[in-house]
Amino acid sequence: MAKGSINVSVENIFPLIKKFLYSDHEIFLRELISNGTDATLKLKHLTSIGEVAVEYGNPKIEVKIDKEGKKLHIIDEGLGMTAEEVEKYINQVAFSGAEEFLDKYKDSAKDSGIIGHFGLGFYSAFMVAEKVEIITKSYKDEPAAHWTCDGSPEFTLEAADKTERGTEIILHIAEDSTEFLEEARINELLLKYNKFMPIPIKFGTTEINDPEFTPATTIDKDGKETTEPHKQITVDNIINNPNPAWTKLPADLEQTDYNSFYRELYPMQFEEPLFHIHLNVDYPFNLTGILYFPKMTNELNVQKDKIQLYQNQVYVTDNVEGIVPEFLTMLRGVIDSPDIPLNVSRSYLQSDGAVKKISSYITRKVADKLKSLFNNNREDFEKKWNDIKVVIEYGMLSEDKFFDKADAFALYPTVDGKYYTYDELFNALKAKQTDKDGKLVILYASNQDGQHSYIEAAKAKGYEVLLLDSPIISHLMQKLESSKENITFARVDADHVDNLIKTDETKISKLSDEEKKTLEDLLKEVIPQEKFSVQLETMDSDSTPFMITQPEFMRRMKEMQQTGGGGMNMFGNMPEMYNLIVNTNSPLVSEILVSKTKEDKERLITQSLDLARLSQGLLKGEELTNFIKRSYELLK
């Protein structure tokens, strides 16, 4: 038996490992199983090229709990190690790697958010174990070795009587980590980190019906049938799927395969995804994966931790910020790449060249898929638009390259259920909705019911009205106005329709200048100046007498403020101000002027104002109660 000291300059590295990584101590199981997987895959490679004259067979990795002995076993059937290799890879390489890792990240890791701990490997065992044993037999014709370390820099190394190739790691679980002796906890970790490992992982056994046994059926003298029970057999409980869908070629998968894999990823998600995007590239970086578009709502605060990042089928994290473009973090699925550096902070990821290329590739791939779906089945794409528009609009805002590509598939729906691409919209509107200054005015509503009267007024003029109701539409309109030539967006209730699209046509007012001045003075006496800015307009006689609008610029700035950005905080803090447009050609306005008493004039103005406020949802509480009471009195 050999004894020795691990050659590290830190006097006792193990307490540092445990303290430094304590919040992530569950990853020890992922690391040890990853090591076993690597050893098995290396053996597979060596046997496939004829380098090693041993039979590969059907190896698996087994995880066993010895609750009574307070031990956890991880057993593989891979390459194994000789005593010399244990000395080299465990005592020298692994622990020098541990020391280097700690030295590099111990001060900044907690703050910078290290996303993965690959490279921790074997020594992560000491986060949960007070003693660790390795019993290993190499594929080479050499004796097995038994290494033991009790958490100090001292170790023992002796011969072992193991006869089968592979490595067994035995963790003597520490008192503060006994949760890892619970079957449910280990099962949870295996499903979290190792669900798609490329080597089968056995965790216990299970009973199933024997597929080769056919239960016999007998009929007694009374004609009653009796079928004997199924024969049960015990089989290994394999916890993982070694061949998940993303590791296969798209040509080898059907739609049902993609849907099945979605349910495998999200067993509690009962709705099918709308469509998927299969990622598969091996140059200039290696990346595979499948992204799914789930049904979306208009909410931006959707859960953004549904995409899982893997490295060679080993789970790393479900926070892919910095790797996947921000607007796509609302999707679901899997990304697997060995080219993403994991022992780094998230701020580093955002400036890493390889990661930037991966992010750009994913953006391009998603845009190409959306274009293909639109071109191949536009009708189906239009049906799904409301479920995916938030992602696409967010992408147009945040990624310039995606914005450029989106002209091919981004849709602009109307209140009548028609869908236009941008070019189609421009061509459909330019003849009727170009104002006297040559600018195309795109009218839109954000609430079809709430803005119904304004929509109808615009449609009566032959104008098209879009229905744009996502929470970020104000930001997107701002970007479109600055990116496209000679266009502007105007919500239908931002002004009277004749003011929204101004033409050279002039209307003649029925009122003289003196009557207008009298009307203006009357209105100012009754209408609160701090809430409404009164403007007299010459409109058609059958147009609404009183109309409340809110200026497009001010309202849009406030909306943008609420969803982030959009200028200085001054807009968010300003009180709500509205325009009150009074139609000087309305018969009701003429009646106000000719009413005999001041009370009659004020009553007509107040009632008209309240009707306008009611149409905009601005009449509430006591004011609404008074309006209803007053309206009933007018009926008497």
Solvent accessible surface area in square Angstrom, and as a share of the most:
residue,aa,sasa,rsa
1,M,147,0.66
2,A,54,0.42
3,K,151,0.64
4,G,24,0.23
5,S,69,0.45
6,I,8,0.04
7,N,138,0.71
8,V,24,0.14
9,S,105,0.68
10,V,47,0.27
11,E,147,0.66
12,N,59,0.30
13,I,1,0.00
14,F,11,0.04
15,P,76,0.48
16,L,70,0.35
17,I,1,0.00
18,K,43,0.18
19,K,156,0.66
20,F,22,0.09
21,L,5,0.03
22,Y,104,0.39
23,S,89,0.57
24,D,53,0.27
25,H,26,0.12
26,E,29,0.13
27,I,6,0.03
28,F,0,0.00
29,L,1,0.00
30,R,4,0.01
31,E,4,0.02
32,L,5,0.03
33,I,0,0.00
34,S,11,0.07
35,N,60,0.31
36,G,3,0.03
37,T,5,0.03
38,D,71,0.37
39,A,23,0.18
40,T,0,0.00
41,L,64,0.32
42,K,119,0.51
43,L,0,0.00
44,K,105,0.44
45,H,109,0.49
46,L,41,0.20
47,T,29,0.17
48,S,87,0.56
49,I,102,0.52
50,G,63,0.61
51,E,119,0.53
52,V,14,0.08
53,A,113,0.87
54,V,49,0.28
55,E,147,0.66
56,Y,47,0.18
57,G,38,0.36
58,N,150,0.77
59,P,8,0.05
60,K,55,0.23
61,I,0,0.00
62,E,34,0.15
63,V,0,0.00
64,K,89,0.38
65,I,48,0.24
66,D,48,0.25
67,K,117,0.50
68,E,171,0.77
69,G,37,0.35
70,K,89,0.38
71,K,53,0.22
72,L,0,0.00
73,H,25,0.11
74,I,4,0.02
75,I,33,0.17
76,D,10,0.05
77,E,59,0.27
78,G,0,0.00
79,L,29,0.14
80,G,10,0.10
81,M,34,0.15
82,T,6,0.03
83,A,47,0.36
84,E,139,0.63
85,E,40,0.18
86,V,0,0.00
87,E,63,0.28
88,K,97,0.41
89,Y,99,0.38
90,I,12,0.06
91,N,5,0.02
92,Q,94,0.42
93,V,81,0.46
94,A,18,0.14
95,F,0,0.00
96,S,56,0.36
97,G,28,0.27
98,A,0,0.00
99,E,34,0.15
100,E,120,0.54
101,F,15,0.06
102,L,9,0.04
103,D,99,0.51
104,K,136,0.58
105,Y,25,0.10
106,K,104,0.44
107,D,126,0.66
108,S,52,0.33
109,A,9,0.07
110,K,130,0.55
111,D,133,0.69
112,S,39,0.25
113,G,30,0.29
114,I,23,0.11
115,I,11,0.06
116,G,3,0.03
117,H,14,0.06
118,F,36,0.15
119,G,62,0.60
120,L,1,0.01
121,G,12,0.12
122,F,12,0.05
123,Y,5,0.02
124,S,0,0.00
125,A,0,0.00
126,F,5,0.02
127,M,0,0.00
128,V,0,0.00
129,A,6,0.04
130,E,101,0.45
131,K,66,0.28
132,V,0,0.00
133,E,24,0.11
134,I,0,0.00
135,I,34,0.17
136,T,0,0.00
137,K,37,0.16
138,S,2,0.02
139,Y,61,0.23
140,K,79,0.33
141,D,147,0.76
142,E,78,0.35
143,P,98,0.62
144,A,5,0.04
145,A,1,0.01
146,H,39,0.17
147,W,1,0.00
148,T,27,0.16
149,C,2,0.01
150,D,88,0.46
151,G,19,0.18
152,S,32,0.21
153,P,25,0.16
154,E,98,0.44
155,F,16,0.06
156,T,33,0.19
157,L,18,0.09
158,E,66,0.30
159,A,82,0.63
160,A,28,0.22
161,D,136,0.70
162,K,42,0.18
163,T,118,0.68
164,E,130,0.58
165,R,57,0.21
166,G,0,0.00
167,T,13,0.07
168,E,31,0.14
169,I,19,0.10
170,I,14,0.07
171,L,0,0.00
172,H,36,0.16
173,I,3,0.01
174,A,10,0.08
175,E,122,0.55
176,D,82,0.42
177,S,0,0.00
178,T,54,0.31
179,E,67,0.30
180,F,0,0.00
181,L,8,0.04
182,E,74,0.33
183,E,123,0.55
184,A,80,0.62
185,R,47,0.17
186,I,0,0.00
187,N,48,0.24
188,E,90,0.40
189,L,1,0.00
190,L,0,0.00
191,L,77,0.38
192,K,87,0.37
193,Y,11,0.04
194,N,0,0.00
195,K,44,0.18
196,F,1,0.00
197,M,0,0.00
198,P,31,0.20
199,I,7,0.04
200,P,43,0.27
201,I,0,0.00
202,K,30,0.13
203,F,17,0.07
204,G,39,0.37
205,T,79,0.46
206,T,55,0.32
207,E,102,0.46
208,I,73,0.37
209,N,74,0.38
210,D,23,0.12
211,P,110,0.69
212,E,163,0.73
213,F,59,0.25
214,T,117,0.68
215,P,29,0.18
216,A,53,0.41
217,T,73,0.42
218,T,86,0.50
219,I,114,0.58
220,D,70,0.36
221,K,200,0.85
222,D,119,0.62
223,G,51,0.49
224,K,138,0.58
225,E,115,0.52
226,T,80,0.46
227,T,81,0.47
228,E,73,0.33
229,P,115,0.72
230,H,98,0.44
231,K,109,0.46
232,Q,95,0.42
233,I,55,0.28
234,T,83,0.48
235,V,47,0.27
236,D,56,0.29
237,N,46,0.24
238,I,71,0.36
239,I,22,0.11
240,N,14,0.07
241,N,44,0.23
242,P,30,0.19
243,N,95,0.49
244,P,0,0.00
245,A,9,0.07
246,W,2,0.01
247,T,61,0.36
248,K,83,0.35
249,L,106,0.53
250,P,59,0.37
251,A,97,0.75
252,D,100,0.52
253,L,21,0.10
254,E,120,0.54
255,Q,96,0.43
256,T,96,0.56
257,D,55,0.29
258,Y,10,0.04
259,N,29,0.15
260,S,57,0.37
261,F,5,0.02
262,Y,1,0.00
263,R,110,0.40
264,E,56,0.25
265,L,12,0.06
266,Y,22,0.08
267,P,91,0.57
268,M,151,0.67
269,Q,47,0.21
270,F,171,0.71
271,E,91,0.41
272,E,85,0.38
273,P,15,0.10
274,L,24,0.12
275,F,16,0.07
276,H,23,0.10
277,I,2,0.01
278,H,18,0.08
279,L,0,0.00
280,N,64,0.33
281,V,26,0.15
282,D,116,0.60
283,Y,179,0.68
284,P,83,0.52
285,F,15,0.06
286,N,62,0.32
287,L,0,0.00
288,T,31,0.18
289,G,0,0.00
290,I,0,0.00
291,L,0,0.00
292,Y,0,0.00
293,F,0,0.00
294,P,10,0.06
295,K,104,0.44
296,M,16,0.07
297,T,81,0.47
298,N,53,0.27
299,E,101,0.45
300,L,51,0.25
301,N,128,0.66
302,V,40,0.23
303,Q,110,0.49
304,K,73,0.31
305,D,54,0.28
306,K,53,0.22
307,I,1,0.01
308,Q,33,0.15
309,L,1,0.01
310,Y,3,0.01
311,Q,30,0.13
312,N,93,0.48
313,Q,24,0.11
314,V,8,0.05
315,Y,17,0.07
316,V,10,0.06
317,T,16,0.09
318,D,52,0.27
319,N,59,0.30
320,V,2,0.01
321,E,81,0.36
322,G,20,0.19
323,I,0,0.00
324,V,3,0.02
325,P,6,0.04
326,E,73,0.33
327,F,0,0.00
328,L,0,0.00
329,T,7,0.04
330,M,6,0.03
331,L,0,0.00
332,R,42,0.15
333,G,0,0.00
334,V,0,0.00
335,I,0,0.00
336,D,9,0.05
337,S,1,0.01
338,P,58,0.36
339,D,56,0.29
340,I,2,0.01
341,P,41,0.26
342,L,11,0.06
343,N,38,0.20
344,V,21,0.12
345,S,17,0.11
346,R,47,0.17
347,S,82,0.53
348,Y,104,0.40
349,L,0,0.00
350,Q,95,0.42
351,S,78,0.50
352,D,22,0.11
353,G,44,0.42
354,A,39,0.30
355,V,1,0.01
356,K,115,0.49
357,K,116,0.49
358,I,0,0.00
359,S,23,0.15
360,S,53,0.34
361,Y,18,0.07
362,I,0,0.00
363,T,8,0.05
364,R,117,0.43
365,K,69,0.29
366,V,0,0.00
367,A,2,0.01
368,D,66,0.34
369,K,57,0.24
370,L,0,0.00
371,K,94,0.40
372,S,46,0.30
373,L,47,0.23
374,F,16,0.07
375,N,97,0.50
376,N,122,0.62
377,N,80,0.41
378,R,75,0.27
379,E,114,0.51
380,D,52,0.27
381,F,5,0.02
382,E,37,0.17
383,K,146,0.62
384,K,45,0.19
385,W,3,0.01
386,N,87,0.45
387,D,33,0.17
388,I,0,0.00
389,K,14,0.06
390,V,1,0.01
391,V,1,0.00
392,I,0,0.00
393,E,10,0.05
394,Y,46,0.17
395,G,0,0.00
396,M,1,0.01
397,L,47,0.23
398,S,55,0.35
399,E,54,0.24
400,D,99,0.51
401,K,147,0.62
402,F,0,0.00
403,F,16,0.07
404,D,102,0.53
405,K,79,0.34
406,A,0,0.00
407,D,46,0.24
408,A,36,0.28
409,F,1,0.00
410,A,3,0.02
411,L,5,0.02
412,Y,8,0.03
413,P,15,0.09
414,T,4,0.02
415,V,13,0.08
416,D,80,0.42
417,G,53,0.51
418,K,98,0.42
419,Y,52,0.20
420,Y,30,0.12
421,T,13,0.08
422,Y,15,0.06
423,D,90,0.47
424,E,63,0.28
425,L,1,0.00
426,F,67,0.28
427,N,90,0.46
428,A,53,0.41
429,L,4,0.02
430,K,99,0.42
431,A,98,0.76
432,K,125,0.53
433,Q,3,0.01
434,T,52,0.30
435,D,26,0.14
436,K,107,0.45
437,D,114,0.59
438,G,38,0.36
439,K,77,0.33
440,L,4,0.02
441,V,3,0.02
442,I,0,0.00
443,L,0,0.00
444,Y,3,0.01
445,A,0,0.00
446,S,37,0.24
447,N,79,0.40
448,Q,70,0.31
449,D,127,0.66
450,G,39,0.38
451,Q,11,0.05
452,H,101,0.45
453,S,69,0.45
454,Y,11,0.04
455,I,4,0.02
456,E,75,0.33
457,A,37,0.29
458,A,1,0.01
459,K,74,0.32
460,A,91,0.71
461,K,75,0.32
462,G,37,0.36
463,Y,31,0.12
464,E,29,0.13
465,V,0,0.00
466,L,1,0.00
467,L,44,0.22
468,L,9,0.04
469,D,55,0.29
470,S,6,0.04
471,P,46,0.29
472,I,8,0.04
473,I,13,0.07
474,S,3,0.02
475,H,23,0.10
476,L,3,0.01
477,M,1,0.00
478,Q,70,0.31
479,K,41,0.17
480,L,1,0.01
481,E,45,0.20
482,S,97,0.62
483,S,59,0.38
484,K,39,0.16
485,E,153,0.69
486,N,93,0.48
487,I,6,0.03
488,T,39,0.23
489,F,2,0.01
490,A,10,0.08
491,R,34,0.12
492,V,4,0.02
493,D,5,0.02
494,A,5,0.04
495,D,28,0.14
496,H,8,0.04
497,V,10,0.06
498,D,39,0.20
499,N,33,0.17
500,L,24,0.12
501,I,3,0.01
502,K,99,0.42
503,T,72,0.42
504,D,119,0.62
505,E,125,0.56
506,T,121,0.71
507,K,63,0.27
508,I,155,0.79
509,S,25,0.16
510,K,131,0.55
511,L,17,0.09
512,S,57,0.37
513,D,118,0.61
514,E,140,0.63
515,E,73,0.33
516,K,57,0.24
517,K,116,0.49
518,T,66,0.38
519,L,0,0.00
520,E,59,0.26
521,D,60,0.31
522,L,20,0.10
523,L,0,0.00
524,K,106,0.45
525,E,112,0.50
526,V,38,0.22
527,I,3,0.02
528,P,46,0.29
529,Q,87,0.39
530,E,120,0.54
531,K,85,0.36
532,F,6,0.02
533,S,52,0.33
534,V,28,0.16
535,Q,54,0.24
536,L,42,0.21
537,E,39,0.18
538,T,37,0.21
539,M,3,0.01
540,D,55,0.28
541,S,50,0.32
542,D,129,0.67
543,S,28,0.18
544,T,66,0.38
545,P,38,0.24
546,F,6,0.02
547,M,19,0.08
548,I,0,0.00
549,T,0,0.00
550,Q,18,0.08
551,P,50,0.31
552,E,29,0.13
553,F,121,0.50
554,M,45,0.20
555,R,12,0.04
556,R,11,0.04
557,M,11,0.05
558,K,19,0.08
559,E,51,0.23
560,M,12,0.05
561,Q,43,0.19
562,Q,147,0.66
563,T,53,0.31
564,G,44,0.43
565,G,53,0.51
566,G,18,0.17
567,G,55,0.53
568,M,136,0.61
569,N,90,0.46
570,M,93,0.42
571,F,24,0.10
572,G,37,0.35
573,N,111,0.57
574,M,72,0.32
575,P,100,0.63
576,E,88,0.40
577,M,66,0.29
578,Y,34,0.13
579,N,25,0.13
580,L,0,0.00
581,I,0,0.00
582,V,0,0.00
583,N,0,0.00
584,T,1,0.00
585,N,12,0.06
586,S,2,0.02
587,P,91,0.57
588,L,48,0.24
589,V,0,0.00
590,S,38,0.25
591,E,88,0.40
592,I,0,0.00
593,L,30,0.15
594,V,114,0.66
595,S,19,0.12
596,K,196,0.83
597,T,61,0.35
598,K,112,0.48
599,E,124,0.55
600,D,49,0.25
601,K,34,0.14
602,E,59,0.26
603,R,89,0.32
604,L,23,0.12
605,I,0,0.00
606,T,41,0.24
607,Q,21,0.09
608,S,7,0.04
609,L,9,0.04
610,D,7,0.03
611,L,94,0.47
612,A,7,0.06
613,R,22,0.08
614,L,79,0.39
615,S,59,0.38
616,Q,41,0.18
617,G,44,0.42
618,L,50,0.25
619,L,7,0.04
620,K,144,0.61
621,G,54,0.52
622,E,134,0.60
623,E,73,0.33
624,L,56,0.28
625,T,86,0.50
626,N,70,0.36
627,F,15,0.06
628,I,81,0.41
629,K,132,0.56
630,R,50,0.18
631,S,30,0.20
632,Y,140,0.53
633,E,89,0.40
634,L,78,0.39
635,L,143,0.71
636,K,199,0.84
